[in-house]
Amino acid sequence: MSISLTSIFIFLAALITQISGAALIPRTAGFTDIGWTATCLASYIASTWLLAILVRQGVALNIVVPFMAAAVPLSTIAIAYLAYGQSVSLPKLGLLVGACCAIGIAGSLK
């Protein structure tokens, strides 16, 4: 099965909206700030909708989810470090990279 350029763009949009939603969580103040909460939730809804479009187009769920499961946490850590000044230790980063690799390998098994 070949994946179309449109599917790649939809996947990237889903990935970006998912990462945006995660990055907005601190701004929601525990979902007490209604504006940021609505933006955060809209981002997650958009990501889920885009993933549903991918599946409807024939992209296998067992392909999409492992990629998302690997990319979202690593991207969120980068945003937490760069935008919010949170610390990232090498052991923590190493474990997360290893876990993402394991998810990718598991997703490719038949």
N, CA, C and O atoms as a GROMACS GRO file, in nm:
protein
  440
    1MET      N    1   0.084  -0.118   0.000
    1MET     CA    2   0.000   0.000   0.000
    1MET      C    3   0.088   0.124   0.000
    1MET      O    4   0.177   0.137   0.085
    2SER      N    5   0.066   0.213  -0.093
    2SER     CA    6   0.141   0.338  -0.092
    2SER      C    7   0.057   0.444  -0.022
    2SER      O    8  -0.065   0.447  -0.032
    3ILE      N    9   0.126   0.530   0.048
    3ILE     CA   10   0.059   0.637   0.121
    3ILE      C   11   0.070   0.764   0.038
    3ILE      O   12   0.179   0.801  -0.007
    4SER      N   13  -0.042   0.831   0.018
    4SER     CA   14  -0.045   0.950  -0.066
    4SER      C   15   0.015   1.070   0.007
    4SER      O   16   0.028   1.071   0.130
    5LEU      N   17   0.050   1.169  -0.070
    5LEU     CA   18   0.102   1.294  -0.015
    5LEU      C   19  -0.004   1.361   0.073
    5LEU      O   20   0.029   1.421   0.176
    6THR      N   21  -0.130   1.350   0.033
    6THR     CA   22  -0.239   1.405   0.113
    6THR      C   23  -0.244   1.340   0.250
    6THR      O   24  -0.261   1.408   0.351
    7SER      N   25  -0.228   1.208   0.254
    7SER     CA   26  -0.229   1.136   0.382
    7SER      C   27  -0.113   1.180   0.470
    7SER      O   28  -0.128   1.191   0.592
    8ILE      N   29   0.001   1.205   0.411
    8ILE     CA   30   0.117   1.251   0.488
    8ILE      C   31   0.088   1.388   0.548
    8ILE      O   32   0.119   1.412   0.665
    9PHE      N   33   0.030   1.477   0.470
    9PHE     CA   34  -0.003   1.610   0.521
    9PHE      C   35  -0.109   1.602   0.631
    9PHE      O   36  -0.101   1.675   0.730
   10ILE      N   37  -0.208   1.516   0.614
   10ILE     CA   38  -0.310   1.499   0.717
   10ILE      C   39  -0.247   1.445   0.845
   10ILE      O   40  -0.279   1.490   0.954
   11PHE      N   41  -0.157   1.347   0.831
   11PHE     CA   42  -0.088   1.294   0.948
   11PHE      C   43  -0.008   1.402   1.019
   11PHE      O   44  -0.012   1.413   1.141
   12LEU      N   45   0.065   1.482   0.943
   12LEU     CA   46   0.145   1.590   1.003
   12LEU      C   47   0.056   1.692   1.073
   12LEU      O   48   0.091   1.742   1.180
   13ALA      N   49  -0.059   1.723   1.014
   13ALA     CA   50  -0.153   1.815   1.078
   13ALA      C   51  -0.208   1.754   1.207
   13ALA      O   52  -0.222   1.824   1.307
   14ALA      N   53  -0.239   1.624   1.205
   14ALA     CA   54  -0.286   1.557   1.326
   14ALA      C   55  -0.178   1.558   1.433
   14ALA      O   56  -0.207   1.580   1.551
   15LEU      N   57  -0.056   1.535   1.393
   15LEU     CA   58   0.056   1.536   1.486
   15LEU      C   59   0.075   1.674   1.547
   15LEU      O   60   0.092   1.687   1.668
   16ILE      N   61   0.072   1.777   1.464
   16ILE     CA   62   0.091   1.914   1.513
   16ILE      C   63  -0.022   1.955   1.607
   16ILE      O   64   0.003   2.018   1.710
   17THR      N   65  -0.146   1.920   1.573
   17THR     CA   66  -0.257   1.958   1.661
   17THR      C   67  -0.252   1.881   1.792
   17THR      O   68  -0.287   1.935   1.897
   18GLN      N   69  -0.208   1.756   1.789
   18GLN     CA   70  -0.194   1.677   1.911
   18GLN      C   71  -0.085   1.737   2.001
   18GLN      O   72  -0.104   1.751   2.122
   19ILE      N   73   0.027   1.771   1.942
   19ILE     CA   74   0.137   1.832   2.018
   19ILE      C   75   0.095   1.969   2.072
   19ILE      O   76   0.128   2.005   2.185
   20SER      N   77   0.022   2.045   1.992
   20SER     CA   78  -0.027   2.175   2.037
   20SER      C   79  -0.119   2.160   2.157
   20SER      O   80  -0.109   2.237   2.254
   21GLY      N   81  -0.207   2.062   2.152
   21GLY     CA   82  -0.296   2.038   2.265
   21GLY      C   83  -0.219   2.007   2.391
   21GLY      O   84  -0.250   2.059   2.498
   22ALA      N   85  -0.118   1.922   2.380
   22ALA     CA   86  -0.036   1.888   2.496
   22ALA      C   87   0.040   2.009   2.547
   22ALA      O   88   0.053   2.029   2.668
   23ALA      N   89   0.091   2.090   2.456
   23ALA     CA   90   0.167   2.209   2.495
   23ALA      C   91   0.079   2.314   2.563
   23ALA      O   92   0.128   2.395   2.642
   24LEU      N   93  -0.050   2.312   2.533
   24LEU     CA   94  -0.142   2.410   2.592
   24LEU      C   95  -0.192   2.371   2.730
   24LEU      O   96  -0.250   2.455   2.800
   25ILE      N   97  -0.173   2.248   2.771
   25ILE     CA   98  -0.226   2.204   2.900
   25ILE      C   99  -0.185   2.294   3.016
   25ILE      O  100  -0.270   2.329   3.097
   26PRO      N  101  -0.057   2.334   3.029
   26PRO     CA  102  -0.023   2.423   3.141
   26PRO      C  103  -0.099   2.556   3.139
   26PRO      O  104  -0.128   2.613   3.245
   27ARG      N  105  -0.130   2.606   3.022
   27ARG     CA  106  -0.201   2.734   3.011
   27ARG      C  107  -0.347   2.724   3.057
   27ARG      O  108  -0.408   2.825   3.090
   28THR      N  109  -0.402   2.603   3.060
   28THR     CA  110  -0.543   2.588   3.099
   28THR      C  111  -0.564   2.608   3.249
   28THR      O  112  -0.677   2.623   3.294
   29ALA      N  113  -0.454   2.610   3.325
   29ALA     CA  114  -0.462   2.626   3.472
   29ALA      C  115  -0.556   2.522   3.532
   29ALA      O  116  -0.647   2.555   3.609
   30GLY      N  117  -0.534   2.397   3.496
   30GLY     CA  118  -0.619   2.290   3.548
   30GLY      C  119  -0.761   2.296   3.494
   30GLY      O  120  -0.856   2.260   3.563
   31PHE      N  121  -0.774   2.341   3.371
   31PHE     CA  122  -0.903   2.358   3.303
   31PHE      C  123  -0.992   2.461   3.373
   31PHE      O  124  -1.115   2.452   3.367
   32THR      N  125  -0.929   2.559   3.438
   32THR     CA  126  -1.007   2.667   3.499
   32THR      C  127  -1.008   2.792   3.412
   32THR      O  128  -1.096   2.877   3.427
   33ASP      N  129  -0.913   2.805   3.321
   33ASP     CA  130  -0.912   2.917   3.226
   33ASP      C  131  -0.988   2.871   3.101
   33ASP      O  132  -0.937   2.791   3.022
   34ILE      N  133  -1.108   2.922   3.086
   34ILE     CA  134  -1.199   2.871   2.984
   34ILE      C  135  -1.147   2.891   2.841
   34ILE      O  136  -1.167   2.805   2.756
   35GLY      N  137  -1.081   3.002   2.815
   35GLY     CA  138  -1.030   3.027   2.680
   35GLY      C  139  -0.923   2.928   2.640
   35GLY      O  140  -0.929   2.869   2.532
   36TRP      N  141  -0.822   2.911   2.726
   36TRP     CA  142  -0.714   2.816   2.696
   36TRP      C  143  -0.766   2.673   2.697
   36TRP      O  144  -0.720   2.589   2.619
   37THR      N  145  -0.860   2.644   2.786
   37THR     CA  146  -0.918   2.510   2.791
   37THR      C  147  -0.989   2.478   2.660
   37THR      O  148  -0.973   2.369   2.605
   38ALA      N  149  -1.068   2.572   2.610
   38ALA     CA  150  -1.140   2.551   2.484
   38ALA      C  151  -1.042   2.532   2.369
   38ALA      O  152  -1.064   2.447   2.282
   39THR      N  153  -0.935   2.609   2.368
   39THR     CA  154  -0.834   2.596   2.262
   39THR      C  155  -0.765   2.461   2.270
   39THR      O  156  -0.743   2.396   2.168
   40CYS      N  157  -0.730   2.420   2.391
   40CYS     CA  158  -0.664   2.290   2.412
   40CYS      C  159  -0.754   2.176   2.366
   40CYS      O  160  -0.711   2.087   2.292
   41LEU      N  161  -0.879   2.178   2.409
   41LEU     CA  162  -0.972   2.072   2.371
   41LEU      C  163  -1.000   2.072   2.221
   41LEU      O  164  -1.010   1.966   2.160
   42ALA      N  165  -1.011   2.190   2.163
   42ALA     CA  166  -1.033   2.199   2.018
   42ALA      C  167  -0.915   2.138   1.942
   42ALA      O  168  -0.933   2.074   1.839
   43SER      N  169  -0.796   2.157   1.995
   43SER     CA  170  -0.677   2.100   1.932
   43SER      C  171  -0.682   1.948   1.935
   43SER      O  172  -0.654   1.882   1.835
   44TYR      N  173  -0.718   1.891   2.050
   44TYR     CA  174  -0.729   1.745   2.060
   44TYR      C  175  -0.841   1.690   1.973
   44TYR      O  176  -0.826   1.585   1.910
   45ILE      N  177  -0.953   1.761   1.968
   45ILE     CA  178  -1.064   1.718   1.882
   45ILE      C  179  -1.022   1.720   1.736
   45ILE      O  180  -1.052   1.628   1.661
   46ALA      N  181  -0.952   1.826   1.694
   46ALA     CA  182  -0.905   1.835   1.556
   46ALA      C  183  -0.810   1.721   1.523
   46ALA      O  184  -0.818   1.663   1.414
   47SER      N  185  -0.722   1.688   1.615
   47SER     CA  186  -0.627   1.579   1.592
   47SER      C  187  -0.700   1.446   1.576
   47SER      O  188  -0.669   1.368   1.486
   48THR      N  189  -0.796   1.421   1.662
   48THR     CA  190  -0.872   1.296   1.653
   48THR      C  191  -0.951   1.290   1.523
   48THR      O  192  -0.958   1.184   1.460
   49TRP      N  193  -1.010   1.401   1.483
   49TRP     CA  194  -1.085   1.407   1.357
   49TRP      C  195  -0.993   1.378   1.239
   49TRP      O  196  -1.029   1.302   1.148
   50LEU      N  197  -0.873   1.437   1.240
   50LEU     CA  198  -0.778   1.412   1.131
   50LEU      C  199  -0.733   1.266   1.127
   50LEU      O  200  -0.717   1.209   1.019
   51LEU      N  201  -0.713   1.206   1.243
   51LEU     CA  202  -0.678   1.063   1.247
   51LEU      C  203  -0.792   0.978   1.191
   51LEU      O  204  -0.768   0.879   1.122
   52ALA      N  205  -0.916   1.016   1.222
   52ALA     CA  206  -1.030   0.943   1.168
   52ALA      C  207  -1.035   0.953   1.016
   52ALA      O  208  -1.071   0.856   0.948
   53ILE      N  209  -1.000   1.068   0.963
   53ILE     CA  210  -0.994   1.085   0.817
   53ILE      C  211  -0.888   0.992   0.758
   53ILE      O  212  -0.911   0.929   0.655
   54LEU      N  213  -0.773   0.985   0.823
   54LEU     CA  214  -0.667   0.895   0.774
   54LEU      C  215  -0.714   0.750   0.770
   54LEU      O  216  -0.691   0.680   0.671
   55VAL      N  217  -0.780   0.708   0.876
   55VAL     CA  218  -0.828   0.569   0.881
   55VAL      C  219  -0.932   0.547   0.773
   55VAL      O  220  -0.934   0.442   0.708
   56ARG      N  221  -1.020   0.645   0.753
   56ARG     CA  222  -1.122   0.633   0.647
   56ARG      C  223  -1.057   0.623   0.509
   56ARG      O  224  -1.110   0.557   0.420
   57GLN      N  225  -0.943   0.689   0.491
   57GLN     CA  226  -0.871   0.684   0.364
   57GLN      C  227  -0.796   0.553   0.344
   57GLN      O  228  -0.739   0.529   0.238
   58GLY      N  229  -0.796   0.469   0.446
   58GLY     CA  230  -0.732   0.339   0.431
   58GLY      C  231  -0.599   0.323   0.499
   58GLY      O  232  -0.537   0.216   0.489
   59VAL      N  233  -0.551   0.426   0.568
   59VAL     CA  234  -0.426   0.413   0.642
   59VAL      C  235  -0.453   0.327   0.765
   59VAL      O  236  -0.546   0.355   0.841
   60ALA      N  237  -0.374   0.225   0.784
   60ALA     CA  238  -0.396   0.131   0.894
   60ALA      C  239  -0.373   0.199   1.029
   60ALA      O  240  -0.275   0.271   1.049
   61LEU      N  241  -0.464   0.175   1.120
   61LEU     CA  242  -0.455   0.230   1.255
   61LEU      C  243  -0.327   0.184   1.325
   61LEU      O  244  -0.267   0.259   1.402
   62ASN      N  245  -0.286   0.059   1.296
   62ASN     CA  246  -0.165   0.008   1.361
   62ASN      C  247  -0.038   0.068   1.302
   62ASN      O  248   0.072   0.039   1.348
   63ILE      N  249  -0.051   0.152   1.200
   63ILE     CA  250   0.062   0.228   1.147
   63ILE      C  251   0.062   0.368   1.209
   63ILE      O  252   0.166   0.417   1.252
   64VAL      N  253  -0.054   0.430   1.212
   64VAL     CA  254  -0.066   0.568   1.258
   64VAL      C  255  -0.038   0.582   1.407
   64VAL      O  256   0.039   0.669   1.448
   65VAL      N  257  -0.099   0.498   1.487
   65VAL     CA  258  -0.089   0.513   1.633
   65VAL      C  259   0.054   0.499   1.684
   65VAL      O  260   0.095   0.581   1.767
   66PRO      N  261   0.132   0.401   1.640
   66PRO     CA  262   0.271   0.396   1.690
   66PRO      C  263   0.353   0.521   1.654
   66PRO      O  264   0.434   0.567   1.734
   67PHE      N  265   0.332   0.575   1.534
   67PHE     CA  266   0.403   0.698   1.499
   67PHE      C  267   0.364   0.812   1.592
   67PHE      O  268   0.449   0.888   1.639
   68MET      N  269   0.234   0.824   1.618
   68MET     CA  270   0.187   0.929   1.709
   68MET      C  271   0.240   0.904   1.850
   68MET      O  272   0.283   0.997   1.919
   69ALA      N  273   0.236   0.778   1.892
   69ALA     CA  274   0.281   0.743   2.027
   69ALA      C  275   0.429   0.773   2.046
   69ALA      O  276   0.472   0.799   2.159
   70ALA      N  277   0.506   0.770   1.942
   70ALA     CA  278   0.649   0.800   1.952
   70ALA      C  279   0.676   0.950   1.940
   70ALA      O  280   0.756   1.005   2.016
   71ALA      N  281   0.609   1.016   1.848
   71ALA     CA  282   0.640   1.156   1.819
   71ALA      C  283   0.584   1.253   1.922
   71ALA      O  284   0.650   1.351   1.956
   72VAL      N  285   0.463   1.228   1.972
   72VAL     CA  286   0.399   1.324   2.062
   72VAL      C  287   0.476   1.340   2.193
   72VAL      O  288   0.505   1.454   2.232
   73PRO      N  289   0.511   1.232   2.264
   73PRO     CA  290   0.583   1.253   2.391
   73PRO      C  291   0.718   1.323   2.373
   73PRO      O  292   0.753   1.412   2.452
   74LEU      N  293   0.793   1.284   2.272
   74LEU     CA  294   0.924   1.347   2.252
   74LEU      C  295   0.910   1.494   2.216
   74LEU      O  296   0.988   1.578   2.263
   75SER      N  297   0.814   1.527   2.134
   75SER     CA  298   0.791   1.667   2.097
   75SER      C  299   0.742   1.748   2.217
   75SER      O  300   0.782   1.863   2.235
   76THR      N  301   0.657   1.687   2.298
   76THR     CA  302   0.606   1.755   2.416
   76THR      C  303   0.718   1.783   2.515
   76THR      O  304   0.719   1.888   2.579
   77ILE      N  305   0.811   1.690   2.529
   77ILE     CA  306   0.925   1.713   2.618
   77ILE      C  307   1.008   1.831   2.567
   77ILE      O  308   1.051   1.915   2.646
   78ALA      N  309   1.029   1.837   2.438
   78ALA     CA  310   1.105   1.949   2.380
   78ALA      C  311   1.034   2.082   2.407
   78ALA      O  312   1.098   2.180   2.441
   79ILE      N  313   0.903   2.084   2.391
   79ILE     CA  314   0.826   2.206   2.415
   79ILE      C  315   0.831   2.243   2.563
   79ILE      O  316   0.846   2.360   2.598
   80ALA      N  317   0.816   2.143   2.651
   80ALA     CA  318   0.822   2.169   2.795
   80ALA      C  319   0.957   2.230   2.834
   80ALA      O  320   0.964   2.319   2.918
   81TYR      N  321   1.062   2.181   2.772
   81TYR     CA  322   1.196   2.232   2.800
   81TYR      C  323   1.215   2.373   2.744
   81TYR      O  324   1.262   2.463   2.813
   82LEU      N  325   1.178   2.391   2.618
   82LEU     CA  326   1.202   2.519   2.550
   82LEU      C  327   1.105   2.629   2.591
   82LEU      O  328   1.146   2.744   2.610
   83ALA      N  329   0.977   2.597   2.604
   83ALA     CA  330   0.876   2.700   2.630
   83ALA      C  331   0.849   2.722   2.778
   83ALA      O  332   0.821   2.835   2.819
   84TYR      N  333   0.856   2.615   2.858
   84TYR     CA  334   0.819   2.627   2.998
   84TYR      C  335   0.937   2.614   3.093
   84TYR      O  336   0.920   2.622   3.215
   85GLY      N  337   1.057   2.593   3.040
   85GLY     CA  338   1.176   2.587   3.124
   85GLY      C  339   1.185   2.466   3.214
   85GLY      O  340   1.258   2.468   3.313
   86GLN      N  341   1.114   2.360   3.182
   86GLN     CA  342   1.120   2.239   3.263
   86GLN      C  343   1.249   2.164   3.234
   86GLN      O  344   1.302   2.169   3.123
   87SER      N  345   1.299   2.097   3.336
   87SER     CA  346   1.426   2.026   3.319
   87SER      C  347   1.404   1.891   3.250
   87SER      O  348   1.297   1.830   3.260
   88VAL      N  349   1.507   1.848   3.182
   88VAL     CA  350   1.505   1.717   3.116
   88VAL      C  351   1.636   1.648   3.151
   88VAL      O  352   1.744   1.695   3.114
   89SER      N  353   1.627   1.537   3.222
   89SER     CA  354   1.749   1.464   3.256
   89SER      C  355   1.779   1.363   3.145
   89SER      O  356   1.689   1.318   3.074
   90LEU      N  357   1.905   1.330   3.132
   90LEU     CA  358   1.944   1.232   3.030
   90LEU      C  359   1.882   1.095   3.054
   90LEU      O  360   1.838   1.031   2.959
   91PRO      N  361   1.876   1.046   3.180
   91PRO     CA  362   1.809   0.916   3.201
   91PRO      C  363   1.661   0.920   3.160
   91PRO      O  364   1.611   0.825   3.098
   92LYS      N  365   1.593   1.028   3.194
   92LYS     CA  366   1.451   1.041   3.156
   92LYS      C  367   1.436   1.041   3.004
   92LYS      O  368   1.352   0.971   2.948
   93LEU      N  369   1.519   1.120   2.939
   93LEU     CA  370   1.513   1.128   2.793
   93LEU      C  371   1.548   0.994   2.729
   93LEU      O  372   1.485   0.952   2.632
   94GLY      N  373   1.650   0.928   2.783
   94GLY     CA  374   1.690   0.797   2.731
   94GLY      C  375   1.580   0.693   2.744
   94GLY      O  376   1.555   0.616   2.651
   95LEU      N  377   1.514   0.691   2.859
   95LEU     CA  378   1.403   0.597   2.879
   95LEU      C  379   1.289   0.625   2.782
   95LEU      O  380   1.230   0.532   2.726
   96LEU      N  381   1.256   0.752   2.763
   96LEU     CA  382   1.147   0.786   2.672
   96LEU      C  383   1.181   0.753   2.527
   96LEU      O  384   1.096   0.704   2.453
   97VAL      N  385   1.303   0.779   2.487
   97VAL     CA  386   1.344   0.743   2.350
   97VAL      C  387   1.339   0.592   2.333
   97VAL      O  388   1.292   0.542   2.231
   98GLY      N  389   1.387   0.519   2.434
   98GLY     CA  390   1.380   0.372   2.429
   98GLY      C  391   1.238   0.322   2.421
   98GLY      O  392   1.208   0.229   2.345
   99ALA      N  393   1.149   0.384   2.500
   99ALA     CA  394   1.008   0.344   2.497
   99ALA      C  395   0.946   0.373   2.360
   99ALA      O  396   0.869   0.292   2.309
  100CYS      N  397   0.980   0.486   2.303
  100CYS     CA  398   0.928   0.520   2.170
  100CYS      C  399   0.979   0.422   2.064
  100CYS      O  400   0.905   0.384   1.974
  101CYS      N  401   1.104   0.382   2.077
  101CYS     CA  402   1.158   0.281   1.984
  101CYS      C  403   1.084   0.149   2.000
  101CYS      O  404   1.052   0.082   1.902
  102ALA      N  405   1.059   0.111   2.125
  102ALA     CA  406   0.986  -0.014   2.151
  102ALA      C  407   0.845  -0.008   2.092
  102ALA      O  408   0.796  -0.106   2.036
  103ILE      N  409   0.780   0.107   2.105
  103ILE     CA  410   0.646   0.124   2.047
  103ILE      C  411   0.653   0.109   1.895
  103ILE      O  412   0.568   0.043   1.835
  104GLY      N  413   0.753   0.171   1.835
  104GLY     CA  414   0.770   0.161   1.690
  104GLY      C  415   0.794   0.019   1.645
  104GLY      O  416   0.736  -0.025   1.545
  105ILE      N  417   0.878  -0.054   1.717
  105ILE     CA  418   0.906  -0.194   1.682
  105ILE      C  419   0.781  -0.278   1.700
  105ILE      O  420   0.748  -0.360   1.614
  106ALA      N  421   0.713  -0.259   1.812
  106ALA     CA  422   0.591  -0.337   1.838
  106ALA      C  423   0.486  -0.310   1.731
  106ALA      O  424   0.414  -0.401   1.690
  107GLY      N  425   0.476  -0.186   1.686
  107GLY     CA  426   0.379  -0.152   1.583
  107GLY      C  427   0.410  -0.213   1.448
  107GLY      O  428   0.321  -0.230   1.365
  108SER      N  429   0.536  -0.246   1.426
  108SER     CA  430   0.573  -0.304   1.296
  108SER      C  431   0.563  -0.456   1.293
  108SER      O  432   0.574  -0.516   1.186
  109LEU      N  433   0.544  -0.517   1.409
  109LEU     CA  434   0.534  -0.663   1.415
  109LEU      C  435   0.399  -0.710   1.363
  109LEU      O  436   0.298  -0.640   1.375
  110LYS      N  437   0.400  -0.829   1.304
  110LYS     CA  438   0.273  -0.885   1.253
  110LYS      C  439   0.213  -0.980   1.352
  110LYS      O  440   0.107  -1.036   1.326
   0.00000   0.00000   0.00000
